[in-house]
Amino acid sequence: MQYNVHEAKSQLSALIAKAEAGEEVIIARANAPAVRLVPIEPPKQGRVLGEAKGLVSIAEDFDTLPDDFMEHFE
């Protein structure tokens, strides 16, 4: 919905609530759309160190290369 600057000044709290509820709020100057009021996305939760502990295992020979491995790079 579109509101002029004067309406937006007097109803700012209500317009913020509408934007937070998902309604499109546009503020116009001289009947020309100027800005869109949108809610701020909550910050994404960061990764937690050690959250995969015990879920991954590495074979004891993971870094053992076959005898002919280097031949492929010469």
mmCIF file of the N, C-alpha and C atoms, coordinates in Angstrom:
data_MODEL
# 
_entry.id   MODEL 
# 
loop_
_atom_site.group_PDB 
_atom_site.id 
_atom_site.type_symbol 
_atom_site.label_atom_id 
_atom_site.label_alt_id 
_atom_site.label_comp_id 
_atom_site.label_asym_id 
_atom_site.label_entity_id 
_atom_site.label_seq_id 
_atom_site.pdbx_PDB_ins_code 
_atom_site.Cartn_x 
_atom_site.Cartn_y 
_atom_site.Cartn_z 
_atom_site.occupancy 
_atom_site.B_iso_or_equiv 
_atom_site.pdbx_formal_charge 
_atom_site.auth_seq_id 
_atom_site.auth_comp_id 
_atom_site.auth_asym_id 
_atom_site.auth_atom_id 
_atom_site.pdbx_PDB_model_num 
ATOM 1   N N  . MET A 1 1  ? 0.846  -1.170  0.000   1.00 0.00 ? 1  MET A N  1 
ATOM 2   C CA . MET A 1 1  ? 0.000  0.000   0.000   1.00 0.00 ? 1  MET A CA 1 
ATOM 3   C C  . MET A 1 1  ? 0.898  1.241   0.000   1.00 0.00 ? 1  MET A C  1 
ATOM 4   N N  . GLN A 1 2  ? 0.420  2.304   -0.582  1.00 0.00 ? 2  GLN A N  1 
ATOM 5   C CA . GLN A 1 2  ? 1.216  3.529   -0.700  1.00 0.00 ? 2  GLN A CA 1 
ATOM 6   C C  . GLN A 1 2  ? 0.682  4.607   0.237   1.00 0.00 ? 2  GLN A C  1 
ATOM 7   N N  . TYR A 1 3  ? 1.615  5.283   0.903   1.00 0.00 ? 3  TYR A N  1 
ATOM 8   C CA . TYR A 1 3  ? 1.283  6.366   1.831   1.00 0.00 ? 3  TYR A CA 1 
ATOM 9   C C  . TYR A 1 3  ? 2.137  7.567   1.475   1.00 0.00 ? 3  TYR A C  1 
ATOM 10  N N  . ASN A 1 4  ? 1.588  8.768   1.663   1.00 0.00 ? 4  ASN A N  1 
ATOM 11  C CA . ASN A 1 4  ? 2.409  9.949   1.417   1.00 0.00 ? 4  ASN A CA 1 
ATOM 12  C C  . ASN A 1 4  ? 3.260  10.231  2.652   1.00 0.00 ? 4  ASN A C  1 
ATOM 13  N N  . VAL A 1 5  ? 4.224  11.106  2.526   1.00 0.00 ? 5  VAL A N  1 
ATOM 14  C CA . VAL A 1 5  ? 5.173  11.376  3.599   1.00 0.00 ? 5  VAL A CA 1 
ATOM 15  C C  . VAL A 1 5  ? 4.453  11.851  4.857   1.00 0.00 ? 5  VAL A C  1 
ATOM 16  N N  . HIS A 1 6  ? 3.479  12.711  4.726   1.00 0.00 ? 6  HIS A N  1 
ATOM 17  C CA . HIS A 1 6  ? 2.759  13.227  5.894   1.00 0.00 ? 6  HIS A CA 1 
ATOM 18  C C  . HIS A 1 6  ? 2.066  12.078  6.643   1.00 0.00 ? 6  HIS A C  1 
ATOM 19  N N  . GLU A 1 7  ? 1.402  11.188  5.911   1.00 0.00 ? 7  GLU A N  1 
ATOM 20  C CA . GLU A 1 7  ? 0.756  10.030  6.545   1.00 0.00 ? 7  GLU A CA 1 
ATOM 21  C C  . GLU A 1 7  ? 1.800  9.142   7.227   1.00 0.00 ? 7  GLU A C  1 
ATOM 22  N N  . ALA A 1 8  ? 2.916  8.946   6.567   1.00 0.00 ? 8  ALA A N  1 
ATOM 23  C CA . ALA A 1 8  ? 3.954  8.087   7.117   1.00 0.00 ? 8  ALA A CA 1 
ATOM 24  C C  . ALA A 1 8  ? 4.504  8.654   8.421   1.00 0.00 ? 8  ALA A C  1 
ATOM 25  N N  . LYS A 1 9  ? 4.660  9.978   8.474   1.00 0.00 ? 9  LYS A N  1 
ATOM 26  C CA . LYS A 1 9  ? 5.149  10.604  9.703   1.00 0.00 ? 9  LYS A CA 1 
ATOM 27  C C  . LYS A 1 9  ? 4.194  10.364  10.864  1.00 0.00 ? 9  LYS A C  1 
ATOM 28  N N  . SER A 1 10 ? 2.926  10.495  10.599  1.00 0.00 ? 10 SER A N  1 
ATOM 29  C CA . SER A 1 10 ? 1.949  10.377  11.690  1.00 0.00 ? 10 SER A CA 1 
ATOM 30  C C  . SER A 1 10 ? 1.586  8.934   12.020  1.00 0.00 ? 10 SER A C  1 
ATOM 31  N N  . GLN A 1 11 ? 1.901  7.985   11.138  1.00 0.00 ? 11 GLN A N  1 
ATOM 32  C CA . GLN A 1 11 ? 1.530  6.590   11.360  1.00 0.00 ? 11 GLN A CA 1 
ATOM 33  C C  . GLN A 1 11 ? 2.741  5.654   11.289  1.00 0.00 ? 11 GLN A C  1 
ATOM 34  N N  . LEU A 1 12 ? 3.906  6.147   11.614  1.00 0.00 ? 12 LEU A N  1 
ATOM 35  C CA . LEU A 1 12 ? 5.122  5.357   11.419  1.00 0.00 ? 12 LEU A CA 1 
ATOM 36  C C  . LEU A 1 12 ? 5.081  4.015   12.148  1.00 0.00 ? 12 LEU A C  1 
ATOM 37  N N  . SER A 1 13 ? 4.664  3.998   13.397  1.00 0.00 ? 13 SER A N  1 
ATOM 38  C CA . SER A 1 13 ? 4.623  2.741   14.158  1.00 0.00 ? 13 SER A CA 1 
ATOM 39  C C  . SER A 1 13 ? 3.703  1.726   13.488  1.00 0.00 ? 13 SER A C  1 
ATOM 40  N N  . ALA A 1 14 ? 2.557  2.170   13.030  1.00 0.00 ? 14 ALA A N  1 
ATOM 41  C CA . ALA A 1 14 ? 1.608  1.269   12.362  1.00 0.00 ? 14 ALA A CA 1 
ATOM 42  C C  . ALA A 1 14 ? 2.176  0.769   11.031  1.00 0.00 ? 14 ALA A C  1 
ATOM 43  N N  . LEU A 1 15 ? 2.883  1.630   10.309  1.00 0.00 ? 15 LEU A N  1 
ATOM 44  C CA . LEU A 1 15 ? 3.473  1.222   9.032   1.00 0.00 ? 15 LEU A CA 1 
ATOM 45  C C  . LEU A 1 15 ? 4.599  0.216   9.240   1.00 0.00 ? 15 LEU A C  1 
ATOM 46  N N  . ILE A 1 16 ? 5.368  0.408   10.299  1.00 0.00 ? 16 ILE A N  1 
ATOM 47  C CA . ILE A 1 16 ? 6.418  -0.561  10.616  1.00 0.00 ? 16 ILE A CA 1 
ATOM 48  C C  . ILE A 1 16 ? 5.800  -1.914  10.920  1.00 0.00 ? 16 ILE A C  1 
ATOM 49  N N  . ALA A 1 17 ? 4.726  -1.928  11.687  1.00 0.00 ? 17 ALA A N  1 
ATOM 50  C CA . ALA A 1 17 ? 4.043  -3.183  12.014  1.00 0.00 ? 17 ALA A CA 1 
ATOM 51  C C  . ALA A 1 17 ? 3.521  -3.867  10.748  1.00 0.00 ? 17 ALA A C  1 
ATOM 52  N N  . LYS A 1 18 ? 2.982  -3.079  9.833   1.00 0.00 ? 18 LYS A N  1 
ATOM 53  C CA . LYS A 1 18 ? 2.482  -3.651  8.577   1.00 0.00 ? 18 LYS A CA 1 
ATOM 54  C C  . LYS A 1 18 ? 3.613  -4.271  7.766   1.00 0.00 ? 18 LYS A C  1 
ATOM 55  N N  . ALA A 1 19 ? 4.749  -3.572  7.689   1.00 0.00 ? 19 ALA A N  1 
ATOM 56  C CA . ALA A 1 19 ? 5.896  -4.098  6.942   1.00 0.00 ? 19 ALA A CA 1 
ATOM 57  C C  . ALA A 1 19 ? 6.417  -5.380  7.590   1.00 0.00 ? 19 ALA A C  1 
ATOM 58  N N  . GLU A 1 20 ? 6.478  -5.404  8.918   1.00 0.00 ? 20 GLU A N  1 
ATOM 59  C CA . GLU A 1 20 ? 6.933  -6.603  9.619   1.00 0.00 ? 20 GLU A CA 1 
ATOM 60  C C  . GLU A 1 20 ? 5.988  -7.779  9.399   1.00 0.00 ? 20 GLU A C  1 
ATOM 61  N N  . ALA A 1 21 ? 4.710  -7.480  9.184   1.00 0.00 ? 21 ALA A N  1 
ATOM 62  C CA . ALA A 1 21 ? 3.717  -8.526  8.941   1.00 0.00 ? 21 ALA A CA 1 
ATOM 63  C C  . ALA A 1 21 ? 3.731  -9.002  7.489   1.00 0.00 ? 21 ALA A C  1 
ATOM 64  N N  . GLY A 1 22 ? 4.569  -8.391  6.654   1.00 0.00 ? 22 GLY A N  1 
ATOM 65  C CA . GLY A 1 22 ? 4.697  -8.836  5.272   1.00 0.00 ? 22 GLY A CA 1 
ATOM 66  C C  . GLY A 1 22 ? 3.991  -7.964  4.251   1.00 0.00 ? 22 GLY A C  1 
ATOM 67  N N  . GLU A 1 23 ? 3.321  -6.927  4.694   1.00 0.00 ? 23 GLU A N  1 
ATOM 68  C CA . GLU A 1 23 ? 2.627  -6.046  3.751   1.00 0.00 ? 23 GLU A CA 1 
ATOM 69  C C  . GLU A 1 23 ? 3.635  -5.109  3.084   1.00 0.00 ? 23 GLU A C  1 
ATOM 70  N N  . GLU A 1 24 ? 3.435  -4.854  1.810   1.00 0.00 ? 24 GLU A N  1 
ATOM 71  C CA . GLU A 1 24 ? 4.297  -3.916  1.099   1.00 0.00 ? 24 GLU A CA 1 
ATOM 72  C C  . GLU A 1 24 ? 3.880  -2.492  1.479   1.00 0.00 ? 24 GLU A C  1 
ATOM 73  N N  . VAL A 1 25 ? 4.835  -1.735  2.007   1.00 0.00 ? 25 VAL A N  1 
ATOM 74  C CA . VAL A 1 25 ? 4.575  -0.353  2.414   1.00 0.00 ? 25 VAL A CA 1 
ATOM 75  C C  . VAL A 1 25 ? 5.476  0.555   1.585   1.00 0.00 ? 25 VAL A C  1 
ATOM 76  N N  . ILE A 1 26 ? 4.856  1.414   0.786   1.00 0.00 ? 26 ILE A N  1 
ATOM 77  C CA . ILE A 1 26 ? 5.593  2.351   -0.060  1.00 0.00 ? 26 ILE A CA 1 
ATOM 78  C C  . ILE A 1 26 ? 5.278  3.759   0.413   1.00 0.00 ? 26 ILE A C  1 
ATOM 79  N N  . ILE A 1 27 ? 6.316  4.561   0.557   1.00 0.00 ? 27 ILE A N  1 
ATOM 80  C CA . ILE A 1 27 ? 6.138  5.966   0.951   1.00 0.00 ? 27 ILE A CA 1 
ATOM 81  C C  . ILE A 1 27 ? 6.419  6.819   -0.273  1.00 0.00 ? 27 ILE A C  1 
ATOM 82  N N  . ALA A 1 28 ? 5.458  7.698   -0.562  1.00 0.00 ? 28 ALA A N  1 
ATOM 83  C CA . ALA A 1 28 ? 5.533  8.514   -1.774  1.00 0.00 ? 28 ALA A CA 1 
ATOM 84  C C  . ALA A 1 28 ? 5.711  9.988   -1.424  1.00 0.00 ? 28 ALA A C  1 
ATOM 85  N N  . ARG A 1 29 ? 6.387  10.666  -2.311  1.00 0.00 ? 29 ARG A N  1 
ATOM 86  C CA . ARG A 1 29 ? 6.529  12.125  -2.211  1.00 0.00 ? 29 ARG A CA 1 
ATOM 87  C C  . ARG A 1 29 ? 5.886  12.706  -3.460  1.00 0.00 ? 29 ARG A C  1 
ATOM 88  N N  . ALA A 1 30 ? 4.911  13.580  -3.278  1.00 0.00 ? 30 ALA A N  1 
ATOM 89  C CA . ALA A 1 30 ? 4.167  14.188  -4.390  1.00 0.00 ? 30 ALA A CA 1 
ATOM 90  C C  . ALA A 1 30 ? 3.553  13.097  -5.287  1.00 0.00 ? 30 ALA A C  1 
ATOM 91  N N  . ASN A 1 31 ? 2.983  12.091  -4.652  1.00 0.00 ? 31 ASN A N  1 
ATOM 92  C CA . ASN A 1 31 ? 2.326  10.963  -5.324  1.00 0.00 ? 31 ASN A CA 1 
ATOM 93  C C  . ASN A 1 31 ? 3.248  10.101  -6.179  1.00 0.00 ? 31 ASN A C  1 
ATOM 94  N N  . ALA A 1 32 ? 4.551  10.293  -6.034  1.00 0.00 ? 32 ALA A N  1 
ATOM 95  C CA . ALA A 1 32 ? 5.516  9.455   -6.748  1.00 0.00 ? 32 ALA A CA 1 
ATOM 96  C C  . ALA A 1 32 ? 6.218  8.560   -5.726  1.00 0.00 ? 32 ALA A C  1 
ATOM 97  N N  . PRO A 1 33 ? 6.188  7.247   -5.912  1.00 0.00 ? 33 PRO A N  1 
ATOM 98  C CA . PRO A 1 33 ? 6.842  6.352   -4.953  1.00 0.00 ? 33 PRO A CA 1 
ATOM 99  C C  . PRO A 1 33 ? 8.304  6.744   -4.752  1.00 0.00 ? 33 PRO A C  1 
ATOM 100 N N  . ALA A 1 34 ? 8.710  6.837   -3.480  1.00 0.00 ? 34 ALA A N  1 
ATOM 101 C CA . ALA A 1 34 ? 10.077 7.248   -3.161  1.00 0.00 ? 34 ALA A CA 1 
ATOM 102 C C  . ALA A 1 34 ? 10.866 6.132   -2.484  1.00 0.00 ? 34 ALA A C  1 
ATOM 103 N N  . VAL A 1 35 ? 10.239 5.473   -1.508  1.00 0.00 ? 35 VAL A N  1 
ATOM 104 C CA . VAL A 1 35 ? 10.947 4.407   -0.780  1.00 0.00 ? 35 VAL A CA 1 
ATOM 105 C C  . VAL A 1 35 ? 9.984  3.277   -0.442  1.00 0.00 ? 35 VAL A C  1 
ATOM 106 N N  . ARG A 1 36 ? 10.577 2.117   -0.182  1.00 0.00 ? 36 ARG A N  1 
ATOM 107 C CA . ARG A 1 36 ? 9.792  0.950   0.251   1.00 0.00 ? 36 ARG A CA 1 
ATOM 108 C C  . ARG A 1 36 ? 10.253 0.586   1.655   1.00 0.00 ? 36 ARG A C  1 
ATOM 109 N N  . LEU A 1 37 ? 9.321  0.401   2.559   1.00 0.00 ? 37 LEU A N  1 
ATOM 110 C CA . LEU A 1 37 ? 9.623  0.019   3.930   1.00 0.00 ? 37 LEU A CA 1 
ATOM 111 C C  . LEU A 1 37 ? 9.589  -1.504  4.013   1.00 0.00 ? 37 LEU A C  1 
ATOM 112 N N  . VAL A 1 38 ? 10.729 -2.098  4.385   1.00 0.00 ? 38 VAL A N  1 
ATOM 113 C CA . VAL A 1 38 ? 10.820 -3.558  4.467   1.00 0.00 ? 38 VAL A CA 1 
ATOM 114 C C  . VAL A 1 38 ? 11.464 -3.945  5.793   1.00 0.00 ? 38 VAL A C  1 
ATOM 115 N N  . PRO A 1 39 ? 11.104 -5.105  6.327   1.00 0.00 ? 39 PRO A N  1 
ATOM 116 C CA . PRO A 1 39 ? 11.730 -5.543  7.583   1.00 0.00 ? 39 PRO A CA 1 
ATOM 117 C C  . PRO A 1 39 ? 13.160 -6.014  7.344   1.00 0.00 ? 39 PRO A C  1 
ATOM 118 N N  . ILE A 1 40 ? 13.961 -5.945  8.375   1.00 0.00 ? 40 ILE A N  1 
ATOM 119 C CA . ILE A 1 40 ? 15.338 -6.423  8.313   1.00 0.00 ? 40 ILE A CA 1 
ATOM 120 C C  . ILE A 1 40 ? 15.327 -7.911  8.610   1.00 0.00 ? 40 ILE A C  1 
ATOM 121 N N  . GLU A 1 41 ? 16.061 -8.676  7.794   1.00 0.00 ? 41 GLU A N  1 
ATOM 122 C CA . GLU A 1 41 ? 16.165 -10.117 8.000   1.00 0.00 ? 41 GLU A CA 1 
ATOM 123 C C  . GLU A 1 41 ? 16.978 -10.374 9.264   1.00 0.00 ? 41 GLU A C  1 
ATOM 124 N N  . PRO A 1 42 ? 16.541 -11.315 10.095  1.00 0.00 ? 42 PRO A N  1 
ATOM 125 C CA . PRO A 1 42 ? 17.349 -11.632 11.277  1.00 0.00 ? 42 PRO A CA 1 
ATOM 126 C C  . PRO A 1 42 ? 18.689 -12.223 10.857  1.00 0.00 ? 42 PRO A C  1 
ATOM 127 N N  . PRO A 1 43 ? 19.740 -11.965 11.630  1.00 0.00 ? 43 PRO A N  1 
ATOM 128 C CA . PRO A 1 43 ? 21.047 -12.502 11.249  1.00 0.00 ? 43 PRO A CA 1 
ATOM 129 C C  . PRO A 1 43 ? 21.029 -14.024 11.261  1.00 0.00 ? 43 PRO A C  1 
ATOM 130 N N  . LYS A 1 44 ? 21.760 -14.612 10.325  1.00 0.00 ? 44 LYS A N  1 
ATOM 131 C CA . LYS A 1 44 ? 21.848 -16.061 10.263  1.00 0.00 ? 44 LYS A CA 1 
ATOM 132 C C  . LYS A 1 44 ? 22.742 -16.554 11.400  1.00 0.00 ? 44 LYS A C  1 
ATOM 133 N N  . GLN A 1 45 ? 22.362 -17.703 11.956  1.00 0.00 ? 45 GLN A N  1 
ATOM 134 C CA . GLN A 1 45 ? 23.137 -18.256 13.043  1.00 0.00 ? 45 GLN A CA 1 
ATOM 135 C C  . GLN A 1 45 ? 24.465 -18.777 12.510  1.00 0.00 ? 45 GLN A C  1 
ATOM 136 N N  . GLY A 1 46 ? 25.532 -18.425 13.189  1.00 0.00 ? 46 GLY A N  1 
ATOM 137 C CA . GLY A 1 46 ? 26.852 -18.854 12.765  1.00 0.00 ? 46 GLY A CA 1 
ATOM 138 C C  . GLY A 1 46 ? 27.078 -20.331 13.049  1.00 0.00 ? 46 GLY A C  1 
ATOM 139 N N  . ARG A 1 47 ? 28.139 -20.836 12.491  1.00 0.00 ? 47 ARG A N  1 
ATOM 140 C CA . ARG A 1 47 ? 28.487 -22.237 12.713  1.00 0.00 ? 47 ARG A CA 1 
ATOM 141 C C  . ARG A 1 47 ? 29.045 -22.419 14.121  1.00 0.00 ? 47 ARG A C  1 
ATOM 142 N N  . VAL A 1 48 ? 28.821 -23.588 14.666  1.00 0.00 ? 48 VAL A N  1 
ATOM 143 C CA . VAL A 1 48 ? 29.321 -23.926 15.991  1.00 0.00 ? 48 VAL A CA 1 
ATOM 144 C C  . VAL A 1 48 ? 30.493 -24.887 15.828  1.00 0.00 ? 48 VAL A C  1 
ATOM 145 N N  . LEU A 1 49 ? 31.629 -24.521 16.419  1.00 0.00 ? 49 LEU A N  1 
ATOM 146 C CA . LEU A 1 49 ? 32.802 -25.383 16.316  1.00 0.00 ? 49 LEU A CA 1 
ATOM 147 C C  . LEU A 1 49 ? 32.519 -26.721 16.989  1.00 0.00 ? 49 LEU A C  1 
ATOM 148 N N  . GLY A 1 50 ? 32.895 -27.784 16.315  1.00 0.00 ? 50 GLY A N  1 
ATOM 149 C CA . GLY A 1 50 ? 32.739 -29.115 16.869  1.00 0.00 ? 50 GLY A CA 1 
ATOM 150 C C  . GLY A 1 50 ? 31.372 -29.736 16.675  1.00 0.00 ? 50 GLY A C  1 
ATOM 151 N N  . GLU A 1 51 ? 30.493 -29.092 15.925  1.00 0.00 ? 51 GLU A N  1 
ATOM 152 C CA . GLU A 1 51 ? 29.134 -29.637 15.774  1.00 0.00 ? 51 GLU A CA 1 
ATOM 153 C C  . GLU A 1 51 ? 29.094 -30.946 14.996  1.00 0.00 ? 51 GLU A C  1 
ATOM 154 N N  . ALA A 1 52 ? 30.151 -31.255 14.236  1.00 0.00 ? 52 ALA A N  1 
ATOM 155 C CA . ALA A 1 52 ? 30.195 -32.510 13.483  1.00 0.00 ? 52 ALA A CA 1 
ATOM 156 C C  . ALA A 1 52 ? 31.106 -33.536 14.153  1.00 0.00 ? 52 ALA A C  1 
ATOM 157 N N  . LYS A 1 53 ? 31.523 -33.253 15.386  1.00 0.00 ? 53 LYS A N  1 
ATOM 158 C CA . LYS A 1 53 ? 32.430 -34.157 16.080  1.00 0.00 ? 53 LYS A CA 1 
ATOM 159 C C  . LYS A 1 53 ? 31.796 -35.546 16.184  1.00 0.00 ? 53 LYS A C  1 
ATOM 160 N N  . GLY A 1 54 ? 32.564 -36.546 15.791  1.00 0.00 ? 54 GLY A N  1 
ATOM 161 C CA . GLY A 1 54 ? 32.082 -37.912 15.849  1.00 0.00 ? 54 GLY A CA 1 
ATOM 162 C C  . GLY A 1 54 ? 31.340 -38.364 14.603  1.00 0.00 ? 54 GLY A C  1 
ATOM 163 N N  . LEU A 1 55 ? 31.054 -37.453 13.675  1.00 0.00 ? 55 LEU A N  1 
ATOM 164 C CA . LEU A 1 55 ? 30.328 -37.800 12.460  1.00 0.00 ? 55 LEU A CA 1 
ATOM 165 C C  . LEU A 1 55 ? 31.258 -38.116 11.290  1.00 0.00 ? 55 LEU A C  1 
ATOM 166 N N  . VAL A 1 56 ? 32.525 -37.734 11.422  1.00 0.00 ? 56 VAL A N  1 
ATOM 167 C CA . VAL A 1 56 ? 33.474 -37.912 10.335  1.00 0.00 ? 56 VAL A CA 1 
ATOM 168 C C  . VAL A 1 56 ? 34.618 -38.790 10.831  1.00 0.00 ? 56 VAL A C  1 
ATOM 169 N N  . SER A 1 57 ? 35.024 -39.725 9.994   1.00 0.00 ? 57 SER A N  1 
ATOM 170 C CA . SER A 1 57 ? 36.197 -40.534 10.342  1.00 0.00 ? 57 SER A CA 1 
ATOM 171 C C  . SER A 1 57 ? 37.134 -40.557 9.138   1.00 0.00 ? 57 SER A C  1 
ATOM 172 N N  . ILE A 1 58 ? 38.415 -40.621 9.443   1.00 0.00 ? 58 ILE A N  1 
ATOM 173 C CA . ILE A 1 58 ? 39.425 -40.623 8.386   1.00 0.00 ? 58 ILE A CA 1 
ATOM 174 C C  . ILE A 1 58 ? 40.186 -41.941 8.475   1.00 0.00 ? 58 ILE A C  1 
ATOM 175 N N  . ALA A 1 59 ? 40.288 -42.618 7.362   1.00 0.00 ? 59 ALA A N  1 
ATOM 176 C CA . ALA A 1 59 ? 41.014 -43.889 7.337   1.00 0.00 ? 59 ALA A CA 1 
ATOM 177 C C  . ALA A 1 59 ? 42.473 -43.649 7.691   1.00 0.00 ? 59 ALA A C  1 
ATOM 178 N N  . GLU A 1 60 ? 43.085 -44.603 8.350   1.00 0.00 ? 60 GLU A N  1 
ATOM 179 C CA . GLU A 1 60 ? 44.481 -44.437 8.768   1.00 0.00 ? 60 GLU A CA 1 
ATOM 180 C C  . GLU A 1 60 ? 45.427 -44.323 7.583   1.00 0.00 ? 60 GLU A C  1 
ATOM 181 N N  . ASP A 1 61 ? 45.061 -44.874 6.440   1.00 0.00 ? 61 ASP A N  1 
ATOM 182 C CA . ASP A 1 61 ? 45.937 -44.821 5.275   1.00 0.00 ? 61 ASP A CA 1 
ATOM 183 C C  . ASP A 1 61 ? 45.490 -43.771 4.255   1.00 0.00 ? 61 ASP A C  1 
ATOM 184 N N  . PHE A 1 62 ? 44.774 -42.736 4.698   1.00 0.00 ? 62 PHE A N  1 
ATOM 185 C CA . PHE A 1 62 ? 44.230 -41.754 3.752   1.00 0.00 ? 62 PHE A CA 1 
ATOM 186 C C  . PHE A 1 62 ? 45.312 -41.028 2.960   1.00 0.00 ? 62 PHE A C  1 
ATOM 187 N N  . ASP A 1 63 ? 46.496 -40.894 3.509   1.00 0.00 ? 63 ASP A N  1 
ATOM 188 C CA . ASP A 1 63 ? 47.555 -40.169 2.793   1.00 0.00 ? 63 ASP A CA 1 
ATOM 189 C C  . ASP A 1 63 ? 48.608 -41.096 2.174   1.00 0.00 ? 63 ASP A C  1 
ATOM 190 N N  . THR A 1 64 ? 48.316 -42.376 2.112   1.00 0.00 ? 64 THR A N  1 
ATOM 191 C CA . THR A 1 64 ? 49.223 -43.331 1.488   1.00 0.00 ? 64 THR A CA 1 
ATOM 192 C C  . THR A 1 64 ? 48.952 -43.358 -0.014  1.00 0.00 ? 64 THR A C  1 
ATOM 193 N N  . LEU A 1 65 ? 50.004 -43.170 -0.783  1.00 0.00 ? 65 LEU A N  1 
ATOM 194 C CA . LEU A 1 65 ? 49.865 -43.139 -2.236  1.00 0.00 ? 65 LEU A CA 1 
ATOM 195 C C  . LEU A 1 65 ? 50.368 -44.444 -2.839  1.00 0.00 ? 65 LEU A C  1 
ATOM 196 N N  . PRO A 1 66 ? 49.766 -44.883 -3.941  1.00 0.00 ? 66 PRO A N  1 
ATOM 197 C CA . PRO A 1 66 ? 50.282 -46.081 -4.609  1.00 0.00 ? 66 PRO A CA 1 
ATOM 198 C C  . PRO A 1 66 ? 51.690 -45.817 -5.151  1.00 0.00 ? 66 PRO A C  1 
ATOM 199 N N  . ASP A 1 67 ? 52.458 -46.861 -5.316  1.00 0.00 ? 67 ASP A N  1 
ATOM 200 C CA . ASP A 1 67 ? 53.848 -46.721 -5.769  1.00 0.00 ? 67 ASP A CA 1 
ATOM 201 C C  . ASP A 1 67 ? 53.955 -46.034 -7.136  1.00 0.00 ? 67 ASP A C  1 
ATOM 202 N N  . ASP A 1 68 ? 53.000 -46.267 -8.020  1.00 0.00 ? 68 ASP A N  1 
ATOM 203 C CA . ASP A 1 68 ? 53.075 -45.686 -9.366  1.00 0.00 ? 68 ASP A CA 1 
ATOM 204 C C  . ASP A 1 68 ? 52.349 -44.339 -9.489  1.00 0.00 ? 68 ASP A C  1 
ATOM 205 N N  . PHE A 1 69 ? 51.990 -43.745 -8.398  1.00 0.00 ? 69 PHE A N  1 
ATOM 206 C CA . PHE A 1 69 ? 51.215 -42.498 -8.423  1.00 0.00 ? 69 PHE A CA 1 
ATOM 207 C C  . PHE A 1 69 ? 51.932 -41.373 -9.152  1.00 0.00 ? 69 PHE A C  1 
ATOM 208 N N  . MET A 1 70 ? 53.174 -41.141 -8.862  1.00 0.00 ? 70 MET A N  1 
ATOM 209 C CA . MET A 1 70 ? 53.921 -40.015 -9.450  1.00 0.00 ? 70 MET A CA 1 
ATOM 210 C C  . MET A 1 70 ? 54.134 -40.201 -10.959 1.00 0.00 ? 70 MET A C  1 
ATOM 211 N N  . GLU A 1 71 ? 54.048 -41.383 -11.465 1.00 0.00 ? 71 GLU A N  1 
ATOM 212 C CA . GLU A 1 71 ? 54.219 -41.614 -12.896 1.00 0.00 ? 71 GLU A CA 1 
ATOM 213 C C  . GLU A 1 71 ? 53.165 -40.854 -13.711 1.00 0.00 ? 71 GLU A C  1 
ATOM 214 N N  . HIS A 1 72 ? 52.001 -40.619 -13.142 1.00 0.00 ? 72 HIS A N  1 
ATOM 215 C CA . HIS A 1 72 ? 50.917 -39.922 -13.833 1.00 0.00 ? 72 HIS A CA 1 
ATOM 216 C C  . HIS A 1 72 ? 51.166 -38.417 -13.973 1.00 0.00 ? 72 HIS A C  1 
ATOM 217 N N  . PHE A 1 73 ? 52.159 -37.904 -13.257 1.00 0.00 ? 73 PHE A N  1 
ATOM 218 C CA . PHE A 1 73 ? 52.429 -36.471 -13.275 1.00 0.00 ? 73 PHE A CA 1 
ATOM 219 C C  . PHE A 1 73 ? 53.740 -36.114 -13.975 1.00 0.00 ? 73 PHE A C  1 
ATOM 220 N N  . GLU A 1 74 ? 54.384 -37.080 -14.531 1.00 0.00 ? 74 GLU A N  1 
ATOM 221 C CA . GLU A 1 74 ? 55.662 -36.796 -15.200 1.00 0.00 ? 74 GLU A CA 1 
ATOM 222 C C  . GLU A 1 74 ? 55.486 -36.655 -16.676 1.00 0.00 ? 74 GLU A C  1 
# 
